[in-house]
Amino acid sequence: MRDLGERIGEPHSFVQKVESMERRIDVYELVQYCKALEQNPHIAIRIVMEASESK
């Protein structure tokens, strides 16, 4: 968590809250998060959209 927090310029507590679903992130933060994890943000957004459609 500390390493990811440093990569996105946020404290590790931010990452912890996101991962424990205590805090939601906006699209910009999602893109930064994905880039820091070397993941494609388009795929992450697609996953979120699919999850919201199933509700």
Secondary structure, DSSP 8 states (H G I E B T S, - for coil): -HHHHHHHTS-HHHHHHHHTTSS---HHHHHHHHHHTT--HHHHHHHHHHHHHT-
